[in-house]
Amino acid sequence: MITLKNISKWYGRFQVLKDCTTQVNKGEVVVVCGPSGSGKSTLIKTVNGLEPVQKGQIFIGDTEITSRATNLARLRSKVGMVFQHFELFPHLTILKNLTLAQIKVLGRTEAEAKEKALALLERVGLSAHANKYPGQLSGGQQQRVAIARALCMDPVVMLFDEPTSALDPEMVNEVLDVMVELAYEGMTMMVVTHEMGFARKVAHRVIFMDKGEIIEDTSKEQFFNNPQTDRAKDFLAKIIH
């Protein structure tokens, strides 16, 4: 479903990604972790073209993201993205946040978009808040709205960029619960996170990054029980403690 081949990226002279190669199969949940500044958020943003790369190829299915001929706007409608800071439209109600792209991008009628939005708000436990504004919700509620908004577009892949890092500790589980449910339903997911409990529970594979490189790309059992590099062992010892 997702293929990255020899991806490299520079900011000026600084190389932030170094020859990264991996793939995510349909229905697979892959957790990307590593220390701050390791390039993991940049990596996930390259998957739907939010961060352009200077070298390598990226594919979603058979569509090459890195080709100039690709219509990125159309492709992104099928690749759900959930950011660290929600990125909801503050001047629109929750319902409008969920229906806008459905109408403008997918061409659904207002009635169709509303029906889809309300069903997904029900799914994430927020149907009672449809007519509120983002500022009236807690951080955890806003992030669940952001997940519902992405799901409104019927994505084939969901990308999560540290979706719980901006939340108070008490709100983390309400967001992770929705993500766990998606994983169990077979959604293809690539998740940048420090939530190792989530990784242990639902990940099929773990990608560990450091200094812009993929250091380990292995099953979760292998990563947690027998990491192959000293850097990964050191990271796990600190984060799990």
Secondary structure, DSSP 8 states (H G I E B T S, - for coil): -EEEEEEEEEETTEEEEEEEEEEE-TT-EEEEE-STTSSHHHHHHHTTTSS--SEEEEEETTEETT-TTS-HHHHHTTEEEE-TT----TTS-HHHHHHHHHHHTS---HHHHHHHHHHHHHHTT-GGGTTS-GGGS-HHHHHHHHHHHHHTT--SEEEEESTTTTS-HHHHHHHHHHHHHHHHTT--EEEE-S-HHHHHHH-SEEEEEETTEEEEEEEHHHHHHS-SSHHHHHHHHHHH-
